[in-house]
Amino acid sequence: MTHPTTDSLSLLAELSHQTPPVPVLVFTSHDRLADRLEVAQLGGHGFLPEIRGV
């Protein structure tokens, strides 16, 4: 997962520690189980992989 100006996973972790926590939904072209688990562990509220061929 990439972002032009920051590491997206670091941003996700930072947002999950805000008070009140900011709900984050991750849109990505990656659809690996490891990515889904990492997003969940860092506080992501959802993970939507890109649907190709639509």
DSSP file (Angstrom, degrees, kcal/mol; ACC not computed):
  #  RESIDUE AA STRUCTURE BP1 BP2  ACC     N-H-->O    O-->H-N    N-H-->O    O-->H-N    TCO  KAPPA ALPHA  PHI   PSI    X-CA   Y-CA   Z-CA
    1    1 A M              0   0    0      0, 0.0     2,-0.3     0, 0.0     7,-0.3   0.000 360.0 360.0 360.0 132.0    0.0    0.0    0.0
    2    2 A T        -     0   0    0      5,-0.1     5,-0.1     6,-0.1     3,-0.0  -0.918 360.0-169.9-134.1 158.9    1.4    3.3   -1.0
    3    3 A H        -     0   0    0      3,-0.4     3,-0.1    -2,-0.3     5,-0.1  -0.983  32.7-121.6-143.1 142.5    0.6    7.0   -0.8
    4    4 A P  S    S+     0   0    0      0, 0.0     3,-0.1     0, 0.0    -1,-0.0   0.775 106.2  21.9 -61.0 -27.2    2.5    9.8   -2.6
    5    5 A T  S    S+     0   0    0      1,-0.2     2,-0.3    -3,-0.0    -3,-0.0   0.571 124.9  19.6-119.5 -10.2    3.4   11.7    0.6
    6    6 A T  S    S-     0   0    0     -3,-0.1     2,-0.7     0, 0.0    -3,-0.4  -0.977  82.1 -90.3-153.7 162.9    3.3    9.3    3.5
    7    7 A D     >  -     0   0    0     -2,-0.3     4,-2.0     1,-0.2     3,-0.4  -0.716  36.3-148.8 -77.5 116.6    3.3    5.7    4.5
    8    8 A S  H  > S+     0   0    0     -2,-0.7     4,-2.4    -7,-0.3    -1,-0.2   0.847  93.7  52.4 -59.9 -38.5   -0.3    4.7    4.5
    9    9 A L  H  > S+     0   0    0     -8,-0.3     4,-2.3     2,-0.2    -1,-0.2   0.861 108.2  51.0 -69.7 -34.2    0.0    2.2    7.3
   10   10 A S  H  > S+     0   0    0     -3,-0.4     4,-2.2     2,-0.2    -1,-0.2   0.903 110.9  49.3 -65.6 -40.6    1.8    4.7    9.6
   11   11 A L  H  X S+     0   0    0     -4,-2.0     4,-2.7     2,-0.2    -2,-0.2   0.910 109.6  51.9 -64.0 -42.4   -1.1    7.1    8.9
   12   12 A L  H  X S+     0   0    0     -4,-2.4     4,-2.0     1,-0.2    -2,-0.2   0.932 110.3  48.1 -58.7 -47.3   -3.6    4.4    9.7
   13   13 A A  H  X S+     0   0    0     -4,-2.3     4,-0.6     1,-0.2    -1,-0.2   0.902 112.5  49.4 -61.6 -41.7   -1.9    3.6   13.0
   14   14 A E  H >< S+     0   0    0     -4,-2.2     3,-1.0     1,-0.2     4,-0.2   0.922 110.7  49.4 -64.3 -44.5   -1.8    7.3   13.9
   15   15 A L  H >< S+     0   0    0     -4,-2.7     7,-1.6     1,-0.2     3,-1.2   0.843 104.8  58.4 -65.2 -33.2   -5.5    7.8   13.1
   16   16 A S  H 3< S+     0   0    0     -4,-2.0    -1,-0.2    26,-0.3    -2,-0.2   0.679 104.4  52.7 -71.8 -15.3   -6.5    4.8   15.2
   17   17 A H  T << S+     0   0    0     -3,-1.0    -1,-0.3    -4,-0.6    -2,-0.2   0.379  85.5 110.4 -99.6   3.2   -4.9    6.4   18.3
   18   18 A Q  S <  S-     0   0    0     -3,-1.2    -3,-0.0    -4,-0.2     0, 0.0  -0.348  78.8 -96.8 -70.9 157.9   -6.7    9.8   17.9
   19   19 A T  S    S+     0   0    0      1,-0.3    -2,-0.1     2,-0.1    -3,-0.0  -0.969 120.0  23.5-120.3 115.4   -9.3   10.7   20.5
   20   20 A P  S    S-     0   0    0      0, 0.0    -1,-0.3     0, 0.0    -2,-0.1   0.658 113.5-115.9 -70.9 156.8  -12.0   10.0   19.4
   21   21 A P        -     0   0    0      0, 0.0    -5,-0.2     0, 0.0    -2,-0.1  -0.296  22.1-127.6 -61.0 143.0  -10.6    7.3   17.0
   22   22 A V        -     0   0    0     -7,-1.6     2,-0.2    -3,-0.0    -4,-0.1  -0.834  21.4-127.5 -93.0 120.0  -11.1    8.1   13.3
   23   23 A P        -     0   0    0      0, 0.0     2,-0.4     0, 0.0    21,-0.1  -0.501  28.7-161.8 -68.7 134.3  -12.7    5.2   11.5
   24   24 A V        -     0   0    0     19,-0.4    21,-3.0    -2,-0.2    22,-0.9  -0.972  14.2-166.2-125.0 129.9  -10.7    4.3    8.4
   25   25 A L  E     -a   46   0A   0     -2,-0.4     2,-0.5    20,-0.2    22,-0.2  -0.967  18.6-144.3-111.3 126.7  -11.7    2.3    5.4
   26   26 A V  E     -a   47   0A   0     20,-2.6    22,-3.5    -2,-0.5     2,-0.5  -0.824  12.5-169.1-100.4 123.0   -8.9    1.1    3.2
   27   27 A F  E     +a   48   0A   0     -2,-0.5     2,-0.3    20,-0.2    -2,-0.0  -0.930  25.0 156.1-104.4 131.4   -9.3    0.9   -0.6
   28   28 A T  E     -a   49   0A   0     20,-1.9    22,-2.5    -2,-0.5    -2,-0.0  -0.987  54.5-132.4-153.8 158.8   -6.4   -0.9   -2.3
   29   29 A S  S    S+     0   0    0     -2,-0.3     2,-0.3    20,-0.2    -1,-0.1   0.482  87.5  90.8 -88.9  -4.4   -5.4   -2.8   -5.3
   30   30 A H        +     0   0    0      1,-0.1    -2,-0.1     2,-0.1    20,-0.1  -0.704  48.1 177.3 -90.4 142.6   -3.8   -5.5   -3.0
   31   31 A D        +     0   0    0     -2,-0.3     2,-0.3    18,-0.1    -1,-0.1  -0.132  29.6 135.1-137.8  40.8   -6.0   -8.4   -1.9
   32   32 A R     >  -     0   0    0      1,-0.1     4,-1.9     4,-0.0     3,-0.3  -0.680  59.3-129.1 -91.6 146.5   -3.6  -10.5    0.2
   33   33 A L  H  > S+     0   0    0     -2,-0.3     4,-2.6     1,-0.2     5,-0.2   0.885 110.1  58.2 -57.5 -40.2   -4.7  -11.9    3.5
   34   34 A A  H  > S+     0   0    0      1,-0.2     4,-2.1     2,-0.2    -1,-0.2   0.878 105.7  49.5 -60.0 -38.2   -1.5  -10.5    5.1
   35   35 A D  H  > S+     0   0    0     -3,-0.3     4,-2.4     2,-0.2    -1,-0.2   0.916 110.5  49.8 -66.4 -43.2   -2.5   -7.0    4.0
   36   36 A R  H  X S+     0   0    0     -4,-1.9     4,-2.2     1,-0.2    -2,-0.2   0.914 111.9  48.3 -61.6 -43.4   -6.0   -7.5    5.5
   37   37 A L  H  X S+     0   0    0     -4,-2.6     4,-2.7     2,-0.2    -1,-0.2   0.904 110.6  50.5 -64.7 -42.0   -4.6   -8.7    8.8
   38   38 A E  H  X S+     0   0    0     -4,-2.1     4,-1.8    -5,-0.2    -1,-0.2   0.921 110.0  50.0 -63.6 -43.2   -2.2   -5.8    9.0
   39   39 A V  H  <>S+     0   0    0     -4,-2.4     5,-2.9     1,-0.2     4,-0.3   0.926 112.7  47.4 -59.9 -45.1   -4.9   -3.2    8.3
   40   40 A A  H ><5S+     0   0    0     -4,-2.2     3,-1.3     1,-0.2    -2,-0.2   0.910 110.8  51.0 -63.1 -42.9   -7.1   -4.8   11.0
   41   41 A Q  H 3<5S+     0   0    0     -4,-2.7    -1,-0.2     1,-0.3    -2,-0.2   0.811 108.5  52.7 -65.6 -29.7   -4.2   -4.9   13.6
   42   42 A L  T 3<5S-     0   0    0     -4,-1.8   -26,-0.3    -5,-0.2    -1,-0.3   0.442 128.7 -94.3 -88.0   0.6   -3.5   -1.2   13.0
   43   43 A G  T < 5 +     0   0    0     -3,-1.3   -19,-0.4    -4,-0.3    -3,-0.2   0.542  67.2 157.9 104.4   7.5   -7.1   -0.3   13.6
   44   44 A G      < -     0   0    0     -5,-2.9    -1,-0.3    -6,-0.2   -19,-0.2  -0.387  31.6-154.3 -64.7 142.7   -8.7   -0.2   10.1
   45   45 A H  S    S+     0   0    0    -21,-3.0     2,-0.3     1,-0.2   -20,-0.2   0.542  72.1   4.3 -95.9  -9.6  -12.4   -0.6   10.1
   46   46 A G  E     -a   25   0A   0    -22,-0.9   -20,-2.6    -7,-0.1     2,-0.4  -0.976  54.2-150.4-170.2 159.3  -12.7   -2.1    6.6
   47   47 A F  E     -a   26   0A   0     -2,-0.3   -20,-0.2   -22,-0.2   -11,-0.0  -0.958  12.6-176.3-142.3 114.7  -10.7   -3.3    3.7
   48   48 A L  E     -a   27   0A   0    -22,-3.5   -20,-1.9    -2,-0.4     2,-0.1  -0.936  14.1-150.7-118.5 110.7  -12.0   -3.1    0.1
   49   49 A P  E     -a   28   0A   0      0, 0.0   -20,-0.2     0, 0.0     2,-0.2  -0.456  31.6 -97.6 -75.3 152.4   -9.9   -4.5   -2.7
   50   50 A E        -     0   0    0    -22,-2.5     2,-0.7   -20,-0.1   -23,-0.0  -0.465  32.6-132.9 -66.1 135.7  -10.1   -3.1   -6.1
   51   51 A I    >   -     0   0    0     -2,-0.2     3,-0.6    -3,-0.1     2,-0.3  -0.846  24.2-151.8 -93.6 116.6  -12.4   -5.0   -8.4
   52   52 A R  T 3   +     0   0    0     -2,-0.7   -23,-0.0     1,-0.2     0, 0.0  -0.619  69.7  28.1 -91.2 147.8  -10.6   -5.5  -11.7
   53   53 A G  T 3         0   0    0     -2,-0.3    -1,-0.2     1,-0.0    -2,-0.0   0.610 360.0 360.0  85.0  12.8  -12.3   -6.0  -15.0
   54   54 A V    <         0   0    0     -3,-0.6    -2,-0.1     0, 0.0    -1,-0.0   0.421 360.0 360.0-101.2 360.0  -15.4   -3.9  -14.1
